[in-house]
Amino acid sequence: MDGERRVTLTPPPGAKSGSRQHAWVTLLPWWHAGFAVLLVATGTFGTIELLGTWRLPCLLVLYTALAVLYVLTPHKFNREDKRGRVIYLCGAFAIFAAASFVFPGTGFLMFGLIPQCFMLLPLRPAFAGVIGMTMVLAGANLAYSGVNAPTVASISIFGVLTIVLACLFGGYIDRIIGQSRQRADLIEELERTRAELVELSRERGTLAERQRLAGEIHDTLAQGFTSVILLVQAAQAALERGDLASARGSLALAEPAAREGLAEARSLIGALSPLPLQGASLAGAIERVCADLGPRFGFSANLDVVGQVRELSNNAEIVLLRASQEALVNVGRHAKATSASVTLTFAERATSLEVADDGVGFDTTAPAGFGLSQLRSRVAELGGSAEVIAVRGIGTTVRVLLP
């Protein structure tokens, strides 16, 4: 506690008032007002006591000098300003000593100067300053009143009480300043941590957006490009066989697939809803997907809606639509199926989508591809579940349930 503690008691230039300020900063106007009142009251008392004597002009000059010194050292309460503190404290102590020998009633100023010692100095130097002022005041009283037993007794009692009260009051001020410093450090650490959390949140949001875009690209552009490639390959094979009609049919299907992929790309850039959902209900959008993907891959796909149709959230509709697209593309690419049935069920507390095919099935213990992994992730974000049931030689069923 006796070391030099760097505690800024006034805000830096341009700093805004708020939680970063120390407790003393908000109280400084009251300290200034209190010291001014104390100085005026003591000066008034001294004027009454010394009226008509040579001591009065000296006292008024000294009190005026103390007031000017107080005003001209505005940064004395800033512990970073050592020069301002030293100039003020040395000047105030000298003026107090001189004024005490002119008028012992100057001792009343100690009620303002003692707190300033503890506000501006470390604990031990502050105690030394209090003891020094007490001894100066005692010497002034002895010089003013003469050395006699009552005077010595009263001065001794006053000195002891002053030092004891200074110890209590000074320790309290020192703890308040320490707590203010700790609070300021804690606030600074919290603000630094908050800034780090904001940055982490931003990075997490960026990562989530990248994952979302990856899923959107996989569910739309990648699947569309796959369809176009398969149709172009089918057209090339038909041309090699000399079957112009089949080639024209494949190319006729490839063109709208490419156009839809372009429209989906523009939709992603504009952050709009999926193209099939624009101007259509969820059931209508899934029906469009069935009518589009079935002919592309050479199987029939039909939609069946069960229950009372109702509006869902935009995220839920997107997830169910993407699930139907992912499942039907997998049917066309891997299942070797002739037909697929899509069932959209609106229950009382949940909405489900089921896509079943009559293909060859697959091994569900094998690692899932990006599409199915992305589908499960999207469904889980909405608190739902997704499962894939496949039996070799019988077919595959994809079920998605959203609460």
Buried (B, 14 or more C-beta within 10 A) or exposed (E): EEEEEEBBBBBEEEEEEEEBBBBBBEEBEEBBEBBBEBBEEBBEBBBEBBEEEEBBEBBBBBBEBBBEBBEEBEBBBBBEBEEBBBBBBEBBBBBBBBBBBBBBBBBBBBEBBBBBBBBBBBBEBBBEBBBBBBEBBBBBBBEBBEEEEEBBEEBEEBBEEBBEBBEEBBBEBBEBBEEBBEBBEEBEEEEEEEEEEEEEEEEEEEEEEEEBEEBBBBBBBBBBBBBBEBBBEBBEEBBEEEBEEBBEBBBEBBEEBBEBBEBBBEBBEEEEBBBBBEEBBBBEBBBBBBEBBBBBBEBEBEBEBEEEEEEBEEEBBBBBBBBBBBBBBBBBBBBBBEBBBBBBBBEEEEBBBBBBBBBBBBEEEEEEEEBBEBBBEBBEEBEBBBEBBBEEEEBBBBBBBBE
